[in-house]
């Protein structure tokens, strides 16, 4: 005899930790070398950004996205969602340098 039980958990409010990404491939064109892929991505970390298909959605062409904040730090978001931020570090009289 097998017995099963479960517990329903409901989280109220806006705080729901964790990242959710959903990617849909709409078109793949096979060409010599690397195929061309066109798709859509929904990312919970981008929920306040108005994208190509609504809030959190963006067009996926395999290209990274660069953003610069008010402190001139550069963030590179790769197609897989990985983010790298280069922080601006200015020498006294020299050129601006960026460090990880």
C-alpha positions as CSV (number, residue, x, y, z in Angstrom):
1,X,0.0,0.0,0.0
2,X,1.4,3.4,-1.0
3,X,0.3,6.6,0.7
4,X,1.1,10.1,-0.5
5,X,0.7,13.5,1.2
6,X,1.5,17.0,0.2
7,X,1.7,20.6,1.6
8,X,0.5,23.6,-0.3
9,X,2.7,26.7,0.3
10,X,1.7,30.1,-0.8
11,X,4.1,33.1,-0.8
12,X,2.4,36.4,-0.4
13,X,4.0,39.7,-1.5
14,X,6.7,40.7,-3.9
15,X,9.6,38.9,-2.2
16,X,10.1,35.6,-4.0
17,X,13.8,34.9,-4.0
18,X,15.4,33.1,-6.9
19,X,15.8,33.8,-10.6
20,X,13.6,32.4,-13.2
21,X,14.6,32.4,-16.9
22,X,12.4,31.1,-19.7
23,X,13.8,30.9,-23.3
24,X,11.9,30.0,-26.4
25,X,13.6,29.4,-29.8
26,X,11.3,30.7,-32.6
27,X,13.5,30.2,-35.6
28,X,16.8,28.4,-36.4
29,X,18.4,28.9,-39.8
30,X,21.1,26.2,-40.6
31,X,24.1,27.9,-42.3
32,X,27.7,26.9,-42.7
33,X,29.5,27.2,-39.4
34,X,27.2,28.4,-36.7
35,X,23.4,28.4,-37.2
36,X,21.4,31.6,-36.8
37,X,19.0,31.4,-33.9
38,X,16.2,33.8,-33.1
39,X,14.2,33.5,-29.9
40,X,12.6,35.2,-26.9
41,X,13.8,35.2,-23.3
42,X,11.9,36.1,-20.1
43,X,14.1,36.9,-17.1
44,X,12.8,37.6,-13.6
45,X,15.8,39.9,-13.0
46,X,14.7,42.1,-15.9
47,X,11.0,42.3,-14.8
48,X,11.1,46.2,-14.5
49,X,12.7,46.6,-18.0
50,X,10.3,47.0,-20.9
51,X,11.7,44.6,-23.5
52,X,10.8,43.7,-27.1
53,X,7.8,41.6,-26.0
54,X,6.8,43.2,-22.7
55,X,8.2,43.5,-19.2
56,X,11.1,41.2,-18.7
57,X,11.1,39.8,-22.2
58,X,13.9,40.4,-24.8
59,X,14.8,39.2,-28.2
60,X,17.5,36.5,-28.1
61,X,20.0,36.7,-31.0
62,X,23.0,35.4,-29.1
63,X,24.4,38.9,-28.6
64,X,25.5,40.2,-25.2
65,X,24.0,43.4,-23.8
66,X,26.0,46.3,-22.3
67,X,24.6,48.7,-19.8
68,X,26.3,51.7,-18.1
69,X,25.1,53.0,-14.7
70,X,25.4,56.5,-13.3
71,X,28.9,55.7,-11.8
72,X,30.1,54.7,-15.3
73,X,30.3,51.0,-14.3
74,X,29.8,48.7,-17.3
75,X,27.7,45.5,-17.0
76,X,27.9,42.9,-19.7
77,X,24.9,40.5,-19.7
78,X,25.7,37.4,-21.8
79,X,22.9,35.5,-23.7
80,X,22.9,32.8,-21.0
81,X,22.1,35.4,-18.4
82,X,25.6,35.5,-16.8
83,X,26.5,39.0,-15.8
84,X,30.0,40.6,-15.4
85,X,30.4,44.1,-14.1
86,X,33.5,46.2,-14.8
87,X,33.9,48.9,-12.1
88,X,35.3,52.3,-13.1
89,X,38.6,53.2,-11.3
90,X,40.0,56.5,-12.1
91,X,43.7,57.3,-11.5
92,X,44.5,60.8,-10.2
93,X,45.7,62.3,-13.5
94,X,45.8,59.3,-15.8
95,X,43.3,57.5,-18.0
96,X,40.1,55.7,-16.7
97,X,40.6,52.0,-16.0
98,X,38.0,49.3,-15.6
99,X,38.5,46.4,-13.1
100,X,36.4,43.3,-12.3
